[in-house]
Amino acid sequence: MVLLLPYDVTTATGERIAFEFPLHSETLSAVQVSQLLTAVLGAIDRELRVLGKTANGDVMQALAMALAARTAMLHAPLATGRRLALDLAATALAAAEHCERDDGGAGHA
């Protein structure tokens, strides 16, 4: 049975996005995965406030490079780390296809 990590984010415009991320079968701590995700997203938000207008593609490129760097840091053959990184990224992106979005419901008076 696949364990899911429910995770909500709120965008700068106030939109709430709810995910259910499938966890890898060898995940040791869903709590730590959630805490790391929160820390990474928080760090990006803080940096973007300092940098000012930054293209989303540039942010995604930096995240892809960070994934490559972390993969190279593993004490395993690069091919093994690459397969794991690609599998984890594909699984997370598939969860994004099924996320629930709530813009807060713009009302009309």
C-alpha positions as CSV (number, residue, x, y, z in Angstrom):
1,M,0.0,0.0,0.0
2,V,1.3,3.4,-1.0
3,L,1.4,5.9,1.9
4,L,0.4,9.5,1.0
5,L,1.7,12.8,2.3
6,P,-1.1,15.4,2.4
7,Y,0.5,18.8,1.8
8,D,-1.0,22.2,1.3
9,V,0.7,25.3,-0.1
10,T,-0.6,28.8,-0.3
11,T,0.7,31.0,-3.2
12,A,1.6,34.6,-3.0
13,T,-1.8,35.4,-4.5
14,G,-3.6,33.5,-1.8
15,E,-4.5,30.4,-3.8
16,R,-4.4,27.2,-1.8
17,I,-3.1,24.1,-3.5
18,A,-3.7,20.7,-1.8
19,F,-1.5,17.7,-2.7
20,E,-1.5,14.1,-1.8
21,F,2.1,13.1,-2.5
22,P,2.8,9.3,-2.7
23,L,5.8,8.5,-0.5
24,H,8.6,6.2,-1.7
25,S,8.4,2.7,-0.2
26,E,11.7,3.3,1.6
27,T,10.7,6.6,3.1
28,L,11.9,6.6,6.7
29,S,10.1,9.7,8.0
30,A,7.1,11.3,6.4
31,V,7.3,14.0,9.0
32,Q,10.9,14.9,8.0
33,V,9.9,14.8,4.4
34,S,7.2,17.3,5.1
35,Q,9.5,19.5,7.2
36,L,12.2,19.6,4.5
37,L,9.6,20.5,1.8
38,T,8.3,23.3,4.0
39,A,11.9,24.5,4.6
40,V,12.8,24.4,0.9
41,L,9.6,26.3,-0.2
42,G,10.1,28.8,2.6
43,A,13.7,29.4,1.6
44,I,12.6,30.0,-2.0
45,D,9.9,32.4,-0.9
46,R,12.4,34.4,1.2
47,E,14.9,34.6,-1.6
48,L,12.3,35.7,-4.1
49,R,11.3,38.5,-1.9
50,V,14.9,39.7,-1.9
51,L,15.6,39.1,-5.6
52,G,12.4,40.7,-6.8
53,K,10.8,39.7,-10.1
54,T,12.2,36.2,-11.0
55,A,11.0,34.0,-13.8
56,N,9.2,30.8,-12.8
57,G,11.4,28.9,-15.2
58,D,14.5,30.2,-13.5
59,V,13.2,29.0,-10.1
60,M,12.4,25.5,-11.6
61,Q,15.8,25.4,-13.3
62,A,17.5,26.1,-9.9
63,L,15.5,23.4,-8.3
64,A,16.4,20.9,-11.0
65,M,20.1,21.8,-10.5
66,A,19.7,21.3,-6.7
67,L,18.2,17.9,-7.4
68,A,21.2,17.1,-9.6
69,A,23.6,18.3,-6.9
70,R,22.0,16.2,-4.2
71,T,22.0,13.2,-6.5
72,A,25.7,13.6,-7.1
73,M,26.3,13.8,-3.3
74,L,24.8,10.3,-2.7
75,H,27.3,7.6,-1.9
76,A,26.0,5.4,-4.7
77,P,26.7,5.1,-8.4
78,L,25.4,8.1,-10.3
79,A,23.1,5.9,-12.4
80,T,21.4,4.6,-9.2
81,G,20.9,8.1,-7.9
82,R,19.7,9.3,-11.2
83,R,17.0,6.6,-11.4
84,L,15.9,7.4,-7.9
85,A,15.8,11.2,-8.6
86,L,13.8,10.7,-11.9
87,D,11.4,8.3,-10.2
88,L,10.8,10.6,-7.2
89,A,10.4,13.7,-9.5
90,A,7.9,11.8,-11.8
91,T,5.9,10.6,-8.8
92,A,5.7,14.2,-7.4
93,L,4.8,15.7,-10.7
94,A,2.1,13.1,-11.2
95,A,0.6,14.2,-7.8
96,A,0.5,17.7,-9.1
97,E,-1.8,16.6,-11.9
98,H,-4.4,15.7,-9.3
99,C,-4.0,18.5,-6.8
100,E,-6.9,20.5,-5.7
101,R,-6.8,24.3,-6.2
102,D,-8.8,26.8,-4.3
103,D,-8.5,30.5,-5.1
104,G,-10.6,31.5,-2.1
105,G,-13.7,31.9,-4.1
106,A,-14.0,35.4,-5.4
107,G,-17.4,36.7,-4.4
108,H,-19.6,39.2,-6.2
109,A,-21.7,41.8,-4.3
